[in-house]
Amino acid sequence: MAESQQVKLHGFWASPYVQRVIWALKLKGVKYEYIEEDLSNKSASLLEYNPIHKKVPVLVHGGKPVVESALILEYIEETWPDQTPLLPKDPYDRALARFWIDFEQKKKLKDVKEDLSNKSPSLLEYIPVNKKVHVLVHGGKPVAESTVNLEYIEET
């Protein structure tokens, strides 16, 4: 594939935002290279392509980065319009689909914010400084970061 047409996706396997970009690329039949990011040790490429937010997903097409999953989906739809459409053709149906997508996103964000505001006494006891939500307690010892949790589980 010519450099100008190369598609790369920087992501993290557990991110729902990355997953929806992957689904869109697959629906469109777009070939891409997937680059798994270690969010606790972000690559130079990720920091170069997304210097403001420094997060995934980042789609790189022809060397040009597109960030934020909703914007990436729009970019995919506009760049490959002849393949399977991501939204209905009819303007009303498309508006309805966008409404439900927006509704679901806001609902999930609200649920996450409520979870963060209703921290359990156990969470506050085990992680009093940064009060992270992902806490694995094994043998009475807390492990706070989700990527560290996975490493810890694999090692024990």
PyRosetta script that sets phi, psi and omega in degrees:
from pyrosetta import init, pose_from_sequence

init()
pose = pose_from_sequence("MAESQQVKLHGFWASPYVQRVIWALKLKGVKYEYIEEDLSNKSASLLEYNPIHKKVPVLVHGGKPVVESALILEYIEETWPDQTPLLPKDPYDRALARFWIDFEQKKKLKDVKEDLSNKSPSLLEYIPVNKKVHVLVHGGKPVAESTVNLEYIEET")
pose.set_psi(1, 134.4)
pose.set_omega(1, -179.6)
pose.set_phi(2, -64.5)
pose.set_psi(2, 147.1)
pose.set_omega(2, -178.7)
pose.set_phi(3, -52.3)
pose.set_psi(3, -38.4)
pose.set_omega(3, -177.1)
pose.set_phi(4, -68.6)
pose.set_psi(4, -16.0)
pose.set_omega(4, -179.3)
pose.set_phi(5, -111.0)
pose.set_psi(5, -2.8)
pose.set_omega(5, -178.2)
pose.set_phi(6, -62.5)
pose.set_psi(6, 137.3)
pose.set_omega(6, 178.6)
pose.set_phi(7, -121.5)
pose.set_psi(7, 127.3)
pose.set_omega(7, 177.0)
pose.set_phi(8, -128.3)
pose.set_psi(8, 144.4)
pose.set_omega(8, 177.7)
pose.set_phi(9, -125.5)
pose.set_psi(9, 118.9)
pose.set_omega(9, 174.0)
pose.set_phi(10, -91.3)
pose.set_psi(10, 126.1)
pose.set_omega(10, -177.5)
pose.set_phi(11, -152.5)
pose.set_psi(11, -177.7)
pose.set_omega(11, 175.0)
pose.set_phi(12, -134.2)
pose.set_psi(12, 128.7)
pose.set_omega(12, -169.6)
pose.set_phi(13, -52.8)
pose.set_psi(13, -32.8)
pose.set_omega(13, -174.6)
pose.set_phi(14, -90.4)
pose.set_psi(14, -2.4)
pose.set_omega(14, -176.8)
pose.set_phi(15, -80.1)
pose.set_psi(15, 122.6)
pose.set_omega(15, 176.7)
pose.set_phi(16, -65.7)
pose.set_psi(16, -26.2)
pose.set_omega(16, 178.6)
pose.set_phi(17, -70.4)
pose.set_psi(17, -38.4)
pose.set_omega(17, 175.9)
pose.set_phi(18, -68.3)
pose.set_psi(18, -41.6)
pose.set_omega(18, -178.5)
pose.set_phi(19, -60.6)
pose.set_psi(19, -39.0)
pose.set_omega(19, -179.4)
pose.set_phi(20, -70.0)
pose.set_psi(20, -29.5)
pose.set_omega(20, 174.7)
pose.set_phi(21, -69.5)
pose.set_psi(21, -42.5)
pose.set_omega(21, 177.2)
pose.set_phi(22, -59.0)
pose.set_psi(22, -45.9)
pose.set_omega(22, 179.5)
pose.set_phi(23, -59.7)
pose.set_psi(23, -43.4)
pose.set_omega(23, -179.5)
pose.set_phi(24, -63.3)
pose.set_psi(24, -44.8)
pose.set_omega(24, 179.0)
pose.set_phi(25, -61.8)
pose.set_psi(25, -41.3)
pose.set_omega(25, 179.1)
pose.set_phi(26, -67.1)
pose.set_psi(26, -42.7)
pose.set_omega(26, 177.8)
pose.set_phi(27, -59.8)
pose.set_psi(27, -38.6)
pose.set_omega(27, -179.9)
pose.set_phi(28, -79.4)
pose.set_psi(28, -11.8)
pose.set_omega(28, -178.8)
pose.set_phi(29, 72.8)
pose.set_psi(29, 27.1)
pose.set_omega(29, -178.8)
pose.set_phi(30, -86.4)
pose.set_psi(30, 125.0)
pose.set_omega(30, 176.3)
pose.set_phi(31, -79.2)
pose.set_psi(31, 136.7)
pose.set_omega(31, -177.6)
pose.set_phi(32, -149.6)
pose.set_psi(32, 160.3)
pose.set_omega(32, 174.3)
pose.set_phi(33, -102.0)
pose.set_psi(33, 128.0)
pose.set_omega(33, 179.6)
pose.set_phi(34, -96.7)
pose.set_psi(34, 130.4)
pose.set_omega(34, 179.1)
pose.set_phi(35, -118.7)
pose.set_psi(35, 108.4)
pose.set_omega(35, 179.4)
pose.set_phi(36, -74.0)
pose.set_psi(36, 127.9)
pose.set_omega(36, -179.9)
pose.set_phi(37, -100.4)
pose.set_psi(37, 142.3)
pose.set_omega(37, 171.6)
pose.set_phi(38, -92.9)
pose.set_psi(38, 105.9)
pose.set_omega(38, -172.9)
pose.set_phi(39, -69.1)
pose.set_psi(39, -16.3)
pose.set_omega(39, 176.0)
pose.set_phi(40, -88.9)
pose.set_psi(40, -9.9)
pose.set_omega(40, 178.2)
pose.set_phi(41, -145.8)
pose.set_psi(41, 75.1)
pose.set_omega(41, -172.2)
pose.set_phi(42, -64.9)
pose.set_psi(42, 139.6)
pose.set_omega(42, -178.0)
pose.set_phi(43, -70.2)
pose.set_psi(43, 157.9)
pose.set_omega(43, 176.6)
pose.set_phi(44, -60.6)
pose.set_psi(44, -36.6)
pose.set_omega(44, 179.3)
pose.set_phi(45, -62.5)
pose.set_psi(45, -46.0)
pose.set_omega(45, 179.8)
pose.set_phi(46, -61.0)
pose.set_psi(46, -44.5)
pose.set_omega(46, -179.5)
pose.set_phi(47, -66.9)
pose.set_psi(47, -32.0)
pose.set_omega(47, 177.1)
pose.set_phi(48, -71.9)
pose.set_psi(48, -44.6)
pose.set_omega(48, -175.8)
pose.set_phi(49, -77.6)
pose.set_psi(49, -26.4)
pose.set_omega(49, 179.3)
pose.set_phi(50, -133.9)
pose.set_psi(50, 66.9)
pose.set_omega(50, -174.6)
pose.set_phi(51, -70.5)
pose.set_psi(51, -20.1)
pose.set_omega(51, -178.2)
pose.set_phi(52, -79.7)
pose.set_psi(52, -58.5)
pose.set_omega(52, -175.6)
pose.set_phi(53, -92.6)
pose.set_psi(53, -25.6)
pose.set_omega(53, 179.3)
pose.set_phi(54, 55.4)
pose.set_psi(54, 43.6)
pose.set_omega(54, -178.7)
pose.set_phi(55, -139.2)
pose.set_psi(55, 167.9)
pose.set_omega(55, 178.5)
pose.set_phi(56, -99.1)
pose.set_psi(56, 158.5)
pose.set_omega(56, 2.6)
pose.set_phi(57, -84.0)
pose.set_psi(57, 155.4)
pose.set_omega(57, 170.7)
pose.set_phi(58, -132.3)
pose.set_psi(58, 122.6)
pose.set_omega(58, 174.9)
pose.set_phi(59, -100.0)
pose.set_psi(59, 129.6)
pose.set_omega(59, 178.3)
pose.set_phi(60, -117.1)
pose.set_psi(60, 117.7)
pose.set_omega(60, -178.7)
pose.set_phi(61, -122.8)
pose.set_psi(61, 116.5)
pose.set_omega(61, -178.8)
pose.set_phi(62, 61.5)
pose.set_psi(62, 32.1)
pose.set_omega(62, 179.3)
pose.set_phi(63, 83.9)
pose.set_psi(63, -2.4)
pose.set_omega(63, -178.8)
pose.set_phi(64, -105.6)
pose.set_psi(64, 124.5)
pose.set_omega(64, -178.0)
pose.set_phi(65, -84.6)
pose.set_psi(65, 145.9)
pose.set_omega(65, 171.6)
pose.set_phi(66, -127.1)
pose.set_psi(66, 128.6)
pose.set_omega(66, -176.7)
pose.set_phi(67, -117.7)
pose.set_psi(67, 164.8)
pose.set_omega(67, -178.4)
pose.set_phi(68, 74.4)
pose.set_psi(68, 121.2)
pose.set_omega(68, -171.6)
pose.set_phi(69, -57.6)
pose.set_psi(69, -41.4)
pose.set_omega(69, -179.3)
pose.set_phi(70, -63.6)
pose.set_psi(70, -40.5)
pose.set_omega(70, 178.0)
pose.set_phi(71, -69.5)
pose.set_psi(71, -36.7)
pose.set_omega(71, 177.6)
pose.set_phi(72, -63.2)
pose.set_psi(72, -41.6)
pose.set_omega(72, 179.0)
pose.set_phi(73, -62.5)
pose.set_psi(73, -41.8)
pose.set_omega(73, 177.0)
pose.set_phi(74, -63.0)
pose.set_psi(74, -42.4)
pose.set_omega(74, 179.1)
pose.set_phi(75, -61.7)
pose.set_psi(75, -44.0)
pose.set_omega(75, 179.0)
pose.set_phi(76, -60.6)
pose.set_psi(76, -45.3)
pose.set_omega(76, -178.7)
pose.set_phi(77, -63.4)
pose.set_psi(77, -40.5)
pose.set_omega(77, -178.1)
pose.set_phi(78, -78.2)
pose.set_psi(78, -29.1)
pose.set_omega(78, -178.7)
pose.set_phi(79, -80.1)
pose.set_psi(79, -34.8)
pose.set_omega(79, -179.8)
pose.set_phi(80, -123.7)
pose.set_psi(80, 64.1)
pose.set_omega(80, -174.2)
pose.set_phi(81, -71.3)
pose.set_psi(81, -22.5)
pose.set_omega(81, -174.9)
pose.set_phi(82, -81.8)
pose.set_psi(82, -17.9)
pose.set_omega(82, 176.3)
pose.set_phi(83, -82.8)
pose.set_psi(83, 176.9)
pose.set_omega(83, -177.6)
pose.set_phi(84, -39.8)
pose.set_psi(84, 120.5)
pose.set_omega(84, -179.6)
pose.set_phi(85, -70.4)
pose.set_psi(85, 143.9)
pose.set_omega(85, 178.4)
pose.set_phi(86, -82.5)
pose.set_psi(86, -26.0)
pose.set_omega(86, 179.5)
pose.set_phi(87, -126.3)
pose.set_psi(87, 158.3)
pose.set_omega(87, 177.5)
pose.set_phi(88, -60.8)
pose.set_psi(88, 154.0)
pose.set_omega(88, 178.9)
pose.set_phi(89, -72.6)
pose.set_psi(89, -38.5)
pose.set_omega(89, -178.0)
pose.set_phi(90, -64.5)
pose.set_psi(90, 128.3)
pose.set_omega(90, -177.1)
pose.set_phi(91, -56.8)
pose.set_psi(91, -40.1)
pose.set_omega(91, 179.7)
pose.set_phi(92, -66.6)
pose.set_psi(92, -47.2)
pose.set_omega(92, 178.9)
pose.set_phi(93, -62.3)
pose.set_psi(93, -36.6)
pose.set_omega(93, 178.3)
pose.set_phi(94, -66.5)
pose.set_psi(94, -41.7)
pose.set_omega(94, 177.7)
pose.set_phi(95, -63.2)
pose.set_psi(95, -40.7)
pose.set_omega(95, 178.0)
pose.set_phi(96, -63.1)
pose.set_psi(96, -44.8)
pose.set_omega(96, 178.6)
pose.set_phi(97, -60.8)
pose.set_psi(97, -43.6)
pose.set_omega(97, 179.0)
pose.set_phi(98, -64.0)
pose.set_psi(98, -37.1)
pose.set_omega(98, 177.1)
pose.set_phi(99, -59.0)
pose.set_psi(99, -49.2)
pose.set_omega(99, -177.1)
pose.set_phi(100, -68.2)
pose.set_psi(100, -34.5)
pose.set_omega(100, 176.2)
pose.set_phi(101, -64.0)
pose.set_psi(101, -47.3)
pose.set_omega(101, 179.8)
pose.set_phi(102, -63.6)
pose.set_psi(102, -42.6)
pose.set_omega(102, 179.5)
pose.set_phi(103, -58.7)
pose.set_psi(103, -47.5)
pose.set_omega(103, -178.1)
pose.set_phi(104, -65.7)
pose.set_psi(104, -40.8)
pose.set_omega(104, 178.1)
pose.set_phi(105, -62.0)
pose.set_psi(105, -46.6)
pose.set_omega(105, -179.3)
pose.set_phi(106, -65.2)
pose.set_psi(106, -37.1)
pose.set_omega(106, 178.4)
pose.set_phi(107, -63.7)
pose.set_psi(107, -44.5)
pose.set_omega(107, 179.6)
pose.set_phi(108, -65.2)
pose.set_psi(108, -41.5)
pose.set_omega(108, 178.1)
pose.set_phi(109, -62.9)
pose.set_psi(109, -39.8)
pose.set_omega(109, 178.9)
pose.set_phi(110, -63.9)
pose.set_psi(110, -43.7)
pose.set_omega(110, 178.6)
pose.set_phi(111, -60.6)
pose.set_psi(111, -42.7)
pose.set_omega(111, 179.4)
pose.set_phi(112, -64.6)
pose.set_psi(112, -44.1)
pose.set_omega(112, 179.5)
pose.set_phi(113, -62.0)
pose.set_psi(113, -39.8)
pose.set_omega(113, 178.1)
pose.set_phi(114, -64.2)
pose.set_psi(114, -42.1)
pose.set_omega(114, 178.1)
pose.set_phi(115, -59.6)
pose.set_psi(115, -40.9)
pose.set_omega(115, -178.7)
pose.set_phi(116, -70.3)
pose.set_psi(116, -30.3)
pose.set_omega(116, -178.7)
pose.set_phi(117, -84.3)
pose.set_psi(117, -19.7)
pose.set_omega(117, -179.7)
pose.set_phi(118, -106.5)
pose.set_psi(118, 60.3)
pose.set_omega(118, -176.5)
pose.set_phi(119, -74.6)
pose.set_psi(119, 136.8)
pose.set_omega(119, -178.6)
pose.set_phi(120, -74.0)
pose.set_psi(120, 155.5)
pose.set_omega(120, 176.0)
pose.set_phi(121, -58.7)
pose.set_psi(121, -33.6)
pose.set_omega(121, 179.2)
pose.set_phi(122, -64.0)
pose.set_psi(122, -43.8)
pose.set_omega(122, 179.3)
pose.set_phi(123, -61.5)
pose.set_psi(123, -45.8)
pose.set_omega(123, -178.8)
pose.set_phi(124, -65.3)
pose.set_psi(124, -32.3)
pose.set_omega(124, 178.4)
pose.set_phi(125, -71.0)
pose.set_psi(125, -45.6)
pose.set_omega(125, -175.4)
pose.set_phi(126, -77.2)
pose.set_psi(126, -34.7)
pose.set_omega(126, -177.4)
pose.set_phi(127, -128.4)
pose.set_psi(127, 70.7)
pose.set_omega(127, -175.3)
pose.set_phi(128, -72.5)
pose.set_psi(128, -21.6)
pose.set_omega(128, -174.6)
pose.set_phi(129, -82.5)
pose.set_psi(129, -63.4)
pose.set_omega(129, -175.9)
pose.set_phi(130, -100.2)
pose.set_psi(130, -6.8)
pose.set_omega(130, 173.1)
pose.set_phi(131, 51.1)
pose.set_psi(131, 42.8)
pose.set_omega(131, 178.3)
pose.set_phi(132, -64.7)
pose.set_psi(132, 151.6)
pose.set_omega(132, -178.4)
pose.set_phi(133, -80.7)
pose.set_psi(133, -40.6)
pose.set_omega(133, -176.9)
pose.set_phi(134, -79.0)
pose.set_psi(134, 101.7)
pose.set_omega(134, 179.6)
pose.set_phi(135, -128.7)
pose.set_psi(135, 125.5)
pose.set_omega(135, 172.7)
pose.set_phi(136, -107.3)
pose.set_psi(136, 127.0)
pose.set_omega(136, 177.3)
pose.set_phi(137, -112.7)
pose.set_psi(137, 120.0)
pose.set_omega(137, -178.9)
pose.set_phi(138, -131.3)
pose.set_psi(138, 121.6)
pose.set_omega(138, -178.7)
pose.set_phi(139, 61.6)
pose.set_psi(139, 32.4)
pose.set_omega(139, 179.3)
pose.set_phi(140, 77.5)
pose.set_psi(140, 2.9)
pose.set_omega(140, -178.7)
pose.set_phi(141, -108.5)
pose.set_psi(141, 129.2)
pose.set_omega(141, 180.0)
pose.set_phi(142, -83.3)
pose.set_psi(142, 142.6)
pose.set_omega(142, 171.7)
pose.set_phi(143, -124.5)
pose.set_psi(143, 119.5)
pose.set_omega(143, -164.9)
pose.set_phi(144, -95.8)
pose.set_psi(144, -35.4)
pose.set_omega(144, -174.1)
pose.set_phi(145, -90.0)
pose.set_psi(145, 139.6)
pose.set_omega(145, -177.3)
pose.set_phi(146, -61.9)
pose.set_psi(146, -38.3)
pose.set_omega(146, 178.5)
pose.set_phi(147, -69.9)
pose.set_psi(147, -34.0)
pose.set_omega(147, 176.3)
pose.set_phi(148, -69.0)
pose.set_psi(148, -38.1)
pose.set_omega(148, 176.7)
pose.set_phi(149, -55.3)
pose.set_psi(149, -47.1)
pose.set_omega(149, -178.7)
pose.set_phi(150, -63.2)
pose.set_psi(150, -42.8)
pose.set_omega(150, 177.9)
pose.set_phi(151, -63.3)
pose.set_psi(151, -41.5)
pose.set_omega(151, -178.9)
pose.set_phi(152, -63.5)
pose.set_psi(152, -44.2)
pose.set_omega(152, 180.0)
pose.set_phi(153, -62.3)
pose.set_psi(153, -43.1)
pose.set_omega(153, 179.8)
pose.set_phi(154, -64.7)
pose.set_psi(154, -33.7)
pose.set_omega(154, -177.2)
pose.set_phi(155, -81.0)
pose.set_psi(155, -23.2)
pose.set_omega(155, -177.7)
pose.set_phi(156, -99.0)
pose.dump_pdb("model.pdb")
